[in-house]
């Protein structure tokens, strides 16, 4: 079973750029 981190990394999303991804993809309400 993959962890959430494994899934994100498989999609090219890492902890290094997750913040930039969130800001460029404002899905979550402030």
mmCIF file of the N, C-alpha and C atoms, coordinates in Angstrom:
data_MODEL
# 
_entry.id   MODEL 
# 
loop_
_atom_site.group_PDB 
_atom_site.id 
_atom_site.type_symbol 
_atom_site.label_atom_id 
_atom_site.label_alt_id 
_atom_site.label_comp_id 
_atom_site.label_asym_id 
_atom_site.label_entity_id 
_atom_site.label_seq_id 
_atom_site.pdbx_PDB_ins_code 
_atom_site.Cartn_x 
_atom_site.Cartn_y 
_atom_site.Cartn_z 
_atom_site.occupancy 
_atom_site.B_iso_or_equiv 
_atom_site.pdbx_formal_charge 
_atom_site.auth_seq_id 
_atom_site.auth_comp_id 
_atom_site.auth_asym_id 
_atom_site.auth_atom_id 
_atom_site.pdbx_PDB_model_num 
ATOM 1  N N  . UNK A 1 1  ? 0.848  -1.196 0.000  1.00 0.00 ? 1  UNK A N  1 
ATOM 2  C CA . UNK A 1 1  ? 0.000  0.000  0.000  1.00 0.00 ? 1  UNK A CA 1 
ATOM 3  C C  . UNK A 1 1  ? 0.884  1.248  0.000  1.00 0.00 ? 1  UNK A C  1 
ATOM 4  N N  . UNK A 1 2  ? 0.618  2.121  -0.931 1.00 0.00 ? 2  UNK A N  1 
ATOM 5  C CA . UNK A 1 2  ? 1.423  3.336  -1.026 1.00 0.00 ? 2  UNK A CA 1 
ATOM 6  C C  . UNK A 1 2  ? 0.969  4.349  0.017  1.00 0.00 ? 2  UNK A C  1 
ATOM 7  N N  . UNK A 1 3  ? 1.940  5.108  0.482  1.00 0.00 ? 3  UNK A N  1 
ATOM 8  C CA . UNK A 1 3  ? 1.608  6.192  1.394  1.00 0.00 ? 3  UNK A CA 1 
ATOM 9  C C  . UNK A 1 3  ? 1.287  7.437  0.582  1.00 0.00 ? 3  UNK A C  1 
ATOM 10 N N  . UNK A 1 4  ? 0.737  8.429  1.243  1.00 0.00 ? 4  UNK A N  1 
ATOM 11 C CA . UNK A 1 4  ? 0.408  9.666  0.542  1.00 0.00 ? 4  UNK A CA 1 
ATOM 12 C C  . UNK A 1 4  ? 1.665  10.271 -0.076 1.00 0.00 ? 4  UNK A C  1 
ATOM 13 N N  . UNK A 1 5  ? 2.788  10.165 0.658  1.00 0.00 ? 5  UNK A N  1 
ATOM 14 C CA . UNK A 1 5  ? 4.043  10.721 0.154  1.00 0.00 ? 5  UNK A CA 1 
ATOM 15 C C  . UNK A 1 5  ? 4.482  10.013 -1.115 1.00 0.00 ? 5  UNK A C  1 
ATOM 16 N N  . UNK A 1 6  ? 4.303  8.685  -1.147 1.00 0.00 ? 6  UNK A N  1 
ATOM 17 C CA . UNK A 1 6  ? 4.675  7.916  -2.340 1.00 0.00 ? 6  UNK A CA 1 
ATOM 18 C C  . UNK A 1 6  ? 3.850  8.361  -3.541 1.00 0.00 ? 6  UNK A C  1 
ATOM 19 N N  . UNK A 1 7  ? 2.571  8.562  -3.320 1.00 0.00 ? 7  UNK A N  1 
ATOM 20 C CA . UNK A 1 7  ? 1.684  8.979  -4.408 1.00 0.00 ? 7  UNK A CA 1 
ATOM 21 C C  . UNK A 1 7  ? 2.077  10.356 -4.925 1.00 0.00 ? 7  UNK A C  1 
ATOM 22 N N  . UNK A 1 8  ? 2.345  11.278 -3.995 1.00 0.00 ? 8  UNK A N  1 
ATOM 23 C CA . UNK A 1 8  ? 2.715  12.629 -4.399 1.00 0.00 ? 8  UNK A CA 1 
ATOM 24 C C  . UNK A 1 8  ? 4.025  12.624 -5.165 1.00 0.00 ? 8  UNK A C  1 
ATOM 25 N N  . UNK A 1 9  ? 5.000  11.849 -4.682 1.00 0.00 ? 9  UNK A N  1 
ATOM 26 C CA . UNK A 1 9  ? 6.297  11.809 -5.354 1.00 0.00 ? 9  UNK A CA 1 
ATOM 27 C C  . UNK A 1 9  ? 6.166  11.178 -6.732 1.00 0.00 ? 9  UNK A C  1 
ATOM 28 N N  . UNK A 1 10 ? 5.278  10.204 -6.872 1.00 0.00 ? 10 UNK A N  1 
ATOM 29 C CA . UNK A 1 10 ? 5.094  9.559  -8.169 1.00 0.00 ? 10 UNK A CA 1 
ATOM 30 C C  . UNK A 1 10 ? 4.489  10.537 -9.173 1.00 0.00 ? 10 UNK A C  1 
ATOM 31 N N  . UNK A 1 11 ? 3.835  11.586 -8.647 1.00 0.00 ? 11 UNK A N  1 
ATOM 32 C CA . UNK A 1 11 ? 3.247  12.602 -9.511 1.00 0.00 ? 11 UNK A CA 1 
ATOM 33 C C  . UNK A 1 11 ? 4.188  13.793 -9.681 1.00 0.00 ? 11 UNK A C  1 
ATOM 34 N N  . UNK A 1 12 ? 5.415  13.657 -9.164 1.00 0.00 ? 12 UNK A N  1 
ATOM 35 C CA . UNK A 1 12 ? 6.394  14.730 -9.304 1.00 0.00 ? 12 UNK A CA 1 
ATOM 36 C C  . UNK A 1 12 ? 6.237  15.807 -8.254 1.00 0.00 ? 12 UNK A C  1 
ATOM 37 N N  . UNK A 1 13 ? 5.494  15.493 -7.193 1.00 0.00 ? 13 UNK A N  1 
ATOM 38 C CA . UNK A 1 13 ? 5.280  16.471 -6.130 1.00 0.00 ? 13 UNK A CA 1 
ATOM 39 C C  . UNK A 1 13 ? 6.109  16.070 -4.917 1.00 0.00 ? 13 UNK A C  1 
ATOM 40 N N  . UNK A 1 14 ? 7.001  16.955 -4.499 1.00 0.00 ? 14 UNK A N  1 
ATOM 41 C CA . UNK A 1 14 ? 7.833  16.671 -3.336 1.00 0.00 ? 14 UNK A CA 1 
ATOM 42 C C  . UNK A 1 14 ? 7.635  17.755 -2.289 1.00 0.00 ? 14 UNK A C  1 
ATOM 43 N N  . UNK A 1 15 ? 8.160  17.523 -1.106 1.00 0.00 ? 15 UNK A N  1 
ATOM 44 C CA . UNK A 1 15 ? 8.030  18.497 -0.029 1.00 0.00 ? 15 UNK A CA 1 
ATOM 45 C C  . UNK A 1 15 ? 8.723  19.805 -0.389 1.00 0.00 ? 15 UNK A C  1 
ATOM 46 N N  . UNK A 1 16 ? 9.659  19.737 -1.349 1.00 0.00 ? 16 UNK A N  1 
ATOM 47 C CA . UNK A 1 16 ? 10.394 20.936 -1.729 1.00 0.00 ? 16 UNK A CA 1 
ATOM 48 C C  . UNK A 1 16 ? 9.524  21.899 -2.548 1.00 0.00 ? 16 UNK A C  1 
ATOM 49 N N  . UNK A 1 17 ? 8.584  21.359 -3.332 1.00 0.00 ? 17 UNK A N  1 
ATOM 50 C CA . UNK A 1 17 ? 7.788  22.236 -4.194 1.00 0.00 ? 17 UNK A CA 1 
ATOM 51 C C  . UNK A 1 17 ? 6.293  22.163 -3.897 1.00 0.00 ? 17 UNK A C  1 
ATOM 52 N N  . UNK A 1 18 ? 5.929  21.500 -2.797 1.00 0.00 ? 18 UNK A N  1 
ATOM 53 C CA . UNK A 1 18 ? 4.505  21.352 -2.482 1.00 0.00 ? 18 UNK A CA 1 
ATOM 54 C C  . UNK A 1 18 ? 3.866  22.707 -2.193 1.00 0.00 ? 18 UNK A C  1 
ATOM 55 N N  . UNK A 1 19 ? 4.611  23.602 -1.554 1.00 0.00 ? 19 UNK A N  1 
ATOM 56 C CA . UNK A 1 19 ? 4.048  24.918 -1.241 1.00 0.00 ? 19 UNK A CA 1 
ATOM 57 C C  . UNK A 1 19 ? 3.772  25.697 -2.513 1.00 0.00 ? 19 UNK A C  1 
ATOM 58 N N  . UNK A 1 20 ? 4.700  25.624 -3.463 1.00 0.00 ? 20 UNK A N  1 
ATOM 59 C CA . UNK A 1 20 ? 4.497  26.298 -4.739 1.00 0.00 ? 20 UNK A CA 1 
ATOM 60 C C  . UNK A 1 20 ? 3.334  25.688 -5.504 1.00 0.00 ? 20 UNK A C  1 
ATOM 61 N N  . UNK A 1 21 ? 3.175  24.374 -5.365 1.00 0.00 ? 21 UNK A N  1 
ATOM 62 C CA . UNK A 1 21 ? 2.078  23.692 -6.036 1.00 0.00 ? 21 UNK A CA 1 
ATOM 63 C C  . UNK A 1 21 ? 0.741  24.137 -5.460 1.00 0.00 ? 21 UNK A C  1 
ATOM 64 N N  . UNK A 1 22 ? 0.696  24.280 -4.150 1.00 0.00 ? 22 UNK A N  1 
ATOM 65 C CA . UNK A 1 22 ? -0.541 24.706 -3.489 1.00 0.00 ? 22 UNK A CA 1 
ATOM 66 C C  . UNK A 1 22 ? -0.919 26.110 -3.928 1.00 0.00 ? 22 UNK A C  1 
ATOM 67 N N  . UNK A 1 23 ? 0.090  26.985 -4.026 1.00 0.00 ? 23 UNK A N  1 
ATOM 68 C CA . UNK A 1 23 ? -0.204 28.370 -4.399 1.00 0.00 ? 23 UNK A CA 1 
ATOM 69 C C  . UNK A 1 23 ? -0.600 28.477 -5.865 1.00 0.00 ? 23 UNK A C  1 
ATOM 70 N N  . UNK A 1 24 ? -0.066 27.610 -6.700 1.00 0.00 ? 24 UNK A N  1 
ATOM 71 C CA . UNK A 1 24 ? -0.420 27.660 -8.115 1.00 0.00 ? 24 UNK A CA 1 
ATOM 72 C C  . UNK A 1 24 ? -1.709 26.887 -8.381 1.00 0.00 ? 24 UNK A C  1 
ATOM 73 N N  . UNK A 1 25 ? -2.123 26.113 -7.384 1.00 0.00 ? 25 UNK A N  1 
ATOM 74 C CA . UNK A 1 25 ? -3.347 25.326 -7.512 1.00 0.00 ? 25 UNK A CA 1 
ATOM 75 C C  . UNK A 1 25 ? -4.205 25.556 -6.266 1.00 0.00 ? 25 UNK A C  1 
ATOM 76 N N  . UNK A 1 26 ? -4.750 26.770 -6.116 1.00 0.00 ? 26 UNK A N  1 
ATOM 77 C CA . UNK A 1 26 ? -5.468 27.141 -4.891 1.00 0.00 ? 26 UNK A CA 1 
ATOM 78 C C  . UNK A 1 26 ? -6.793 26.401 -4.743 1.00 0.00 ? 26 UNK A C  1 
ATOM 79 N N  . UNK A 1 27 ? -6.712 25.134 -4.393 1.00 0.00 ? 27 UNK A N  1 
ATOM 80 C CA . UNK A 1 27 ? -7.914 24.323 -4.249 1.00 0.00 ? 27 UNK A CA 1 
ATOM 81 C C  . UNK A 1 27 ? -8.504 24.487 -2.854 1.00 0.00 ? 27 UNK A C  1 
ATOM 82 N N  . UNK A 1 28 ? -7.599 24.630 -1.863 1.00 0.00 ? 28 UNK A N  1 
ATOM 83 C CA . UNK A 1 28 ? -8.056 24.677 -0.485 1.00 0.00 ? 28 UNK A CA 1 
ATOM 84 C C  . UNK A 1 28 ? -8.431 26.098 -0.085 1.00 0.00 ? 28 UNK A C  1 
ATOM 85 N N  . UNK A 1 29 ? -9.547 26.273 0.597  1.00 0.00 ? 29 UNK A N  1 
ATOM 86 C CA . UNK A 1 29 ? -9.963 27.605 1.063  1.00 0.00 ? 29 UNK A CA 1 
ATOM 87 C C  . UNK A 1 29 ? -9.031 28.110 2.152  1.00 0.00 ? 29 UNK A C  1 
ATOM 88 N N  . UNK A 1 30 ? -8.883 29.408 2.230  1.00 0.00 ? 30 UNK A N  1 
ATOM 89 C CA . UNK A 1 30 ? -7.995 29.988 3.247  1.00 0.00 ? 30 UNK A CA 1 
ATOM 90 C C  . UNK A 1 30 ? -8.709 30.076 4.586  1.00 0.00 ? 30 UNK A C  1 
# 
